[in-house]
Amino acid sequence: MPVAAAIDLTPFNTLALPGKAARYRRLTEAGQLADPALAEDKRFILGGGSNLVLNGDIDRLVLHMAIPGKRLAGEDDDAWYIEAGAGENWHDFVQWTLAQGWPGLENLSLIPGTVGAAPIQNIGAYGLEVSDRFHTLSAWDFNRRAEVTLDRAACRFGYRDSLFKQQGWHLDGQMAITAVTFRLPKRWQPNLDYADLRDQLAAADIAAPSPSQIAAAVMAVRRRKLPDPAVIPNVGSFFHNPLVSAAAAAALRASHPALPCYPQPDGRIKLAAGWLIEQAGWKGRRLGPVGMYEKQALILVNHGGATGADVRRTMTAVQAAVREKFGVELQAEPVFI
């Protein structure tokens, strides 16, 4: 496919925000990235558009990663190594691994987006992050004009963070992920750290759940709490759960005893952003066409006809409300472009 001009990106972002790409190309093979026509400086790598706030037209070459494929790349005594193309739908890939008898990703069921975008954001849910199952990734380095392989250490994963975000590669298109390999343990143990998940399984009278039963429980919880982007446009959790010092958390807890707090390995405390937003009066509230979802205050939704400016306006208002009530700064999760 040649580079196309003035392509509407509204169908390619789950917030359904308007904007056009000055130049656009859909890629279905890793080798296509070596095309000299893609070597211009101003690029943006697009996956499923499920973590994107589009501010309008993009004066760049948008490379839409649609590389398919999934396979067992190898195994040893401890694990299976499963490779997937960057364009594979994340949820479909997770369900496929379970169907093959390779558990380990079940807690990440029903997260929107593509496999290639998963390590950039280090997506996570219900006590598991992609970095916990990550092995390596393959990517095209536009500066070196060569394919590179990055292991877990090289990716410098953090909470909803990675080398790709730290270096800004997700914004300037210096590197495009083409495939990701996951390490799925043969000595599988269920991850039931979250109360919502345990409650869902208990309601189904499941005491010793299988990986598929955990996946089904995760999907049930997510569907109960979160809107389907195809019905109500959204990008999932819009804000990071803020990390504060133990002293700051203790002070907040003294004033707000019901505040959910989650101790982290580094001694800091993770706060529940959704709870903060709800207590600040924004659950179900809207500002024009954009608001916070009525069933889960952490989800910013487009009620119809919103623009990137509308999203920013609501985001700023929510941040200000939480700051005023709790003295806590909320940081947005999605990429703004």
C-alpha positions in Angstrom: 0.0 0.0 0.0 1.4 3.4 -0.9 1.3 6.4 1.4 -2.2 8.0 1.4 -3.1 11.6 2.1 -5.7 13.2 4.3 -7.0 10.1 6.0 -9.7 10.4 8.6 -8.5 9.0 11.9 -11.9 9.2 13.7 -12.5 5.4 13.3 -8.9 4.6 14.5 -9.2 6.1 18.0 -11.6 4.7 20.7 -12.5 8.2 22.0 -13.9 8.8 18.4 -12.2 12.2 18.3 -12.0 13.9 14.9 -8.7 14.5 13.0 -6.9 13.6 9.8 -3.5 12.3 9.1 -1.6 14.4 6.5 0.0 11.1 5.4 -0.9 7.5 6.3 0.2 4.0 5.6 -1.1 0.7 7.0 1.6 -1.9 7.6 1.0 -5.6 7.6 4.6 -6.9 7.4 7.7 -5.9 9.4 9.8 -5.6 6.3 7.6 -2.8 5.0 9.2 -0.5 7.6 12.5 -0.5 5.7 10.8 1.3 2.8 12.8 4.6 2.2 9.4 6.4 1.7 8.8 6.0 5.5 12.1 7.5 6.5 10.8 11.1 7.0 11.3 12.7 10.4 7.7 13.5 11.3 6.1 10.1 12.1 3.5 8.7 14.5 3.1 5.0 15.3 -0.6 4.1 15.7 -1.9 0.9 17.2 -5.4 0.3 18.3 -5.9 4.0 19.2 -7.2 2.9 22.6 -4.8 5.1 24.6 -4.9 8.2 22.4 -6.4 11.7 22.7 -6.4 13.2 19.2 -6.2 17.0 19.3 -7.1 17.5 15.6 -5.3 17.0 12.3 -1.8 15.4 12.5 0.8 16.9 10.2 2.8 13.7 10.2 3.2 10.3 8.5 0.9 8.0 10.6 2.1 4.4 10.4 -0.7 2.1 11.4 0.7 -1.1 12.8 -1.5 -4.1 11.6 1.1 -6.8 11.6 -0.6 -10.1 12.3 0.6 -13.5 13.5 0.8 -15.6 16.7 2.8 -18.7 17.4 4.6 -20.8 19.9 8.2 -19.5 19.5 9.7 -22.1 21.9 9.6 -23.6 25.3 11.7 -24.9 28.2 11.1 -26.7 31.4 9.7 -23.6 33.0 7.8 -21.7 30.4 6.2 -21.4 26.9 7.4 -18.5 24.8 4.6 -17.0 22.7 5.2 -14.5 19.9 2.5 -12.2 18.5 2.5 -9.6 15.8 2.2 -6.0 16.8 -1.2 -5.6 15.1 -2.9 -8.5 16.9 -5.9 -7.5 19.0 -4.8 -7.8 22.6 -7.9 -9.4 24.0 -8.2 -11.9 21.2 -4.6 -12.9 21.7 -5.1 -13.5 25.4 -8.1 -15.7 24.7 -6.1 -17.6 22.1 -3.3 -18.4 24.5 -5.8 -19.7 27.0 -7.4 -21.9 24.3 -4.0 -23.4 23.5 -3.4 -24.3 27.2 -0.9 -21.5 27.9 -2.1 -19.6 31.0 -0.6 -16.5 32.5 -2.3 -13.6 30.8 -5.9 -14.2 32.0 -6.0 -11.2 34.4 -5.4 -8.9 31.4 -8.5 -10.1 29.5 -10.7 -7.5 27.7 -8.2 -4.7 27.8 -8.6 -2.8 24.5 -5.7 -2.2 22.1 -3.0 -4.2 20.2 -0.2 -6.4 21.3 2.4 -3.9 20.0 1.1 -1.1 22.2 0.9 -3.3 25.4 4.6 -3.0 26.4 4.7 0.8 25.7 2.1 1.5 28.3 3.0 -1.6 30.4 -0.8 -2.3 30.6 -2.0 -3.9 33.7 -5.1 -5.0 35.6 -6.2 -7.1 38.6 -2.7 -7.6 40.0 -0.8 -8.3 36.8 1.2 -6.1 34.4 2.5 -7.0 30.9 6.1 -6.7 32.3 5.3 -9.7 34.5 5.0 -11.9 31.5 7.2 -10.1 29.0 10.2 -11.8 27.4 11.4 -9.7 24.4 10.2 -7.5 21.6 11.3 -6.9 18.1 11.2 -3.3 16.7 12.4 -1.3 13.7 14.8 1.5 14.6 14.4 4.3 12.1 17.6 6.0 13.2 19.7 2.9 12.7 17.6 1.6 9.9 17.7 -1.9 11.4 15.6 -4.3 13.4 16.5 -4.5 17.1 15.5 -6.8 19.9 14.9 -5.5 23.5 14.6 -7.7 26.6 12.8 -7.0 29.8 15.6 -5.0 31.4 16.2 -2.9 28.3 12.5 -1.9 28.3 12.8 -0.3 31.7 9.3 -1.0 32.7 7.5 1.0 35.5 3.9 1.6 36.5 2.2 2.3 33.2 5.6 3.2 31.8 8.4 1.9 29.7 11.5 3.0 27.8 9.3 3.9 24.8 7.5 6.5 26.9 10.6 7.7 28.7 12.4 8.4 25.5 9.3 9.8 23.7 9.5 7.1 21.0 5.8 6.6 21.2 5.4 10.3 20.0 8.1 10.9 17.5 8.0 7.5 15.8 11.8 6.7 16.1 11.0 3.1 16.8 8.1 0.8 15.8 7.4 -2.4 17.6 6.7 -5.2 15.2 6.3 -8.3 17.5 6.3 -9.2 21.2 7.2 -12.5 22.8 5.7 -13.4 26.2 7.0 -15.9 28.8 4.1 -17.9 30.2 4.9 -20.1 33.2 4.2 -23.8 33.1 3.9 -23.8 37.0 0.9 -21.6 36.9 -0.6 -20.1 40.0 -3.8 -18.1 40.1 -3.5 -14.3 40.8 -6.5 -13.4 42.9 -5.2 -10.4 44.7 -8.2 -8.1 43.9 -11.4 -8.3 46.0 -13.6 -7.7 43.0 -12.2 -10.7 41.2 -12.5 -13.0 44.3 -16.1 -11.8 44.9 -17.0 -12.6 41.3 -15.6 -16.1 41.6 -17.3 -16.6 44.9 -20.6 -15.6 43.4 -20.1 -18.3 40.8 -19.2 -20.8 43.6 -15.7 -21.3 42.1 -13.2 -22.1 44.9 -10.3 -23.3 42.7 -10.6 -21.4 39.4 -8.9 -22.4 36.2 -7.2 -19.8 34.0 -10.3 -19.6 31.8 -12.6 -19.2 34.7 -10.4 -16.3 36.0 -10.5 -14.7 32.5 -14.3 -15.0 32.5 -14.5 -13.4 35.9 -12.3 -10.6 34.8 -14.4 -10.0 31.8 -17.6 -10.0 33.9 -16.2 -7.4 36.3 -14.9 -5.2 33.5 -18.2 -5.3 31.6 -20.1 -4.5 34.8 -18.0 -1.4 35.5 -16.5 -0.2 32.2 -18.3 1.0 29.1 -17.7 -0.7 25.7 -15.7 1.8 23.5 -17.8 0.8 20.6 -20.9 2.0 22.4 -19.6 4.9 24.6 -16.2 6.1 23.2 -13.5 6.1 25.9 -9.9 5.0 26.4 -10.4 3.0 29.6 -8.8 4.4 32.8 -8.0 8.0 32.0 -5.8 8.9 35.0 -2.9 7.1 36.7 -3.5 5.9 40.2 -1.2 8.4 42.0 1.8 7.3 44.0 2.5 9.3 47.2 4.8 8.9 50.2 3.7 6.9 53.2 3.6 10.0 55.3 1.4 11.8 52.7 -0.9 8.8 52.6 -1.2 8.6 56.4 -2.1 12.3 56.5 -4.8 11.8 53.8 -6.1 8.7 55.6 -6.5 10.7 58.8 -8.8 13.1 57.1 -10.4 10.6 54.8 -10.5 7.2 56.6 -12.2 5.4 53.7 -9.4 6.3 51.2 -8.2 3.1 49.5 -4.4 2.8 49.9 -2.1 0.1 48.4 1.5 -0.2 49.7 4.1 -0.6 47.0 7.5 -2.4 47.1 9.4 0.9 47.1 7.6 2.1 50.3 5.3 4.5 48.5 1.5 4.2 48.6 -0.8 3.9 45.5 -4.1 5.8 45.8 -7.3 4.9 43.9 -7.7 7.7 41.4 -11.3 6.7 40.7 -12.2 7.1 44.4 -10.6 10.5 44.6 -12.5 11.6 41.4 -15.8 10.3 42.8 -15.3 12.1 46.1 -14.4 15.3 44.3 -17.9 15.2 42.8 -17.1 14.1 39.2 -18.6 10.6 39.0 -21.3 10.8 36.3 -20.7 14.5 35.8 -20.1 16.0 32.4 -18.7 19.3 30.9 -20.3 19.6 27.5 -19.9 16.4 25.5 -17.3 14.9 27.8 -17.7 13.5 31.3 -16.6 10.9 33.8 -18.6 7.6 33.5 -21.5 7.1 35.8 -20.5 3.6 36.9 -16.7 4.3 37.2 -15.3 7.7 37.9 -11.9 6.9 36.4 -13.3 6.6 32.9 -13.6 9.7 30.8 -16.2 9.3 28.1 -17.3 11.1 24.9 -21.1 11.5 24.9 -21.0 12.5 21.3 -19.4 15.1 19.1 -16.4 15.8 21.4 -13.1 17.2 20.2 -9.6 17.0 21.7 -10.2 20.4 23.2 -13.3 19.2 25.0 -11.3 16.3 26.5 -8.6 18.6 27.8 -11.2 21.0 29.3 -12.8 18.2 31.3 -9.5 16.6 32.2 -8.2 20.0 33.6 -11.4 20.5 35.6 -11.2 17.0 37.2 -7.6 17.5 38.1 -8.4 20.9 39.7 -11.2 19.4 41.8 -9.0 16.6 43.1 -6.2 18.9 43.8 -8.4 21.3 45.7 -10.0 18.5 47.8 -7.0 16.2 48.5 -3.9 18.1 47.4 -3.1 15.2 45.0 -2.0 15.7 41.4 -3.6 13.4 38.8 -1.7 12.5 35.7 -3.4 11.5 32.5 -2.6 8.0 31.1 -3.3 8.4 27.3 -1.0 10.0 24.7 -2.0 13.4 23.5 -1.2 14.3 19.9 
